[in-house]
């Protein structure tokens, strides 16, 4: 019984932490879209990949731009985001993140 209660508490805490992280990433996306911070797609794409929203190897690439179809939508203020694109013209960044750009 105690094990079941402990497991339930861990699962609830994990779910709450995941919801908190998703809230933070939505805030980050809003900052990027509003041009309130310098663009940097790498942390966001890493987050989306780690959480199963995208698979980096499935990128559709053209020149310095990569796009991904989301495996499941990400809700931002009631808008279901179905895909994401990123571009970077910096040769150093492109060389450092071959799996992204």
C-alpha positions in Angstrom: 0.0 0.0 0.0 2.8 2.4 0.9 4.6 1.6 -2.3 1.5 2.3 -4.3 1.0 5.7 -2.6 4.7 6.6 -3.1 4.4 5.6 -6.8 1.3 7.7 -7.2 3.0 10.7 -5.6 6.0 10.4 -7.9 3.8 10.1 -10.9 1.8 13.3 -9.9 5.1 15.2 -9.2 6.5 14.1 -12.6 3.3 15.2 -14.4 3.3 18.6 -12.6 7.0 19.1 -13.4 6.3 18.3 -17.1 3.4 20.7 -17.2 5.6 23.4 -15.6 8.3 22.8 -18.2 5.8 23.0 -21.0 4.5 26.3 -19.6 8.1 27.6 -19.6 8.7 26.5 -23.2 5.5 28.2 -24.3 6.8 31.4 -22.6 10.1 31.0 -24.4 8.3 30.5 -27.7 6.2 33.7 -27.1 9.3 35.7 -26.4 10.9 34.4 -29.6 7.8 35.2 -31.7 7.5 38.7 -30.2 11.2 39.3 -31.0 11.8 40.2 -27.4 15.0 38.1 -27.3 17.7 37.1 -29.8 16.6 34.2 -31.9 18.1 30.9 -30.8 16.3 27.8 -32.1 18.7 25.2 -30.6 17.3 25.0 -27.0 13.7 24.9 -28.3 14.4 22.2 -30.9 16.3 20.2 -28.3 13.3 20.5 -25.9 10.9 19.5 -28.6 13.0 16.5 -29.6 13.6 15.3 -26.0 9.8 15.5 -25.3 8.9 13.6 -28.5 7.2 16.5 -30.3 9.7 16.2 -33.2 12.4 13.9 -34.4 15.5 15.8 -35.5 16.4 13.2 -38.1 13.0 13.8 -39.9 13.9 17.4 -40.8 13.1 18.7 -44.3 16.2 20.8 -45.1 16.7 23.5 -47.7 19.8 25.6 -47.7 20.1 26.9 -44.1 16.5 26.2 -43.1 15.1 23.0 -41.5 11.4 22.2 -40.8 9.7 19.5 -38.8 6.2 18.2 -38.6 5.1 17.8 -35.0 4.3 14.3 -33.9 1.6 15.9 -31.7 0.5 19.5 -31.5 1.8 21.9 -29.0 -0.9 24.2 -27.7 0.0 27.9 -27.5 -2.9 30.0 -26.3 -5.4 27.8 -28.0 -3.5 27.5 -31.2 -2.3 23.9 -32.0 1.2 24.2 -33.4 1.6 21.5 -36.0 5.2 22.2 -37.3 8.3 24.2 -36.6 11.0 25.6 -38.8 14.4 27.1 -37.9 17.1 28.8 -39.9 20.6 29.9 -39.3 23.0 31.6 -41.7 26.0 31.5 -39.3 28.5 28.9 -40.7 29.9 28.1 -37.2 26.4 27.3 -35.8 25.5 25.3 -38.9 28.7 23.3 -38.5 28.1 22.8 -34.7 24.5 21.6 -35.2 24.6 19.5 -38.4 21.6 17.6 -37.0 19.5 20.8 -36.9 20.6 23.1 -39.7 
